Amino acid sequence: MKAGALRDMTIEELIQKEKDLYAELFNLRFQLATNQLENPMRLPLTKKDLARVKTIIAEKRQSSERAE
């Protein structure tokens, strides 16, 4: 997912996206452990998406604190 698309989302939507990515990461790790993972590249891509979401959440929170 592109960072520009994430920046257009609200904080609530980003938090939901973060929860979804954590669930997906859990499922991918479970599939990896049971040798059922079809595309191993989804694991690092999901981690990077999660990091992007967390970074943008932090940026938005920091900018909202400055505005107050």
Secondary structure, DSSP 8 states (H G I E B T S, - for coil): --HHHHHTS-HHHHHHHHHHHHHHHHHHHHHHHTT--S-TTHHHHHHHHHHHHHHHHHHHHHHHHHH-
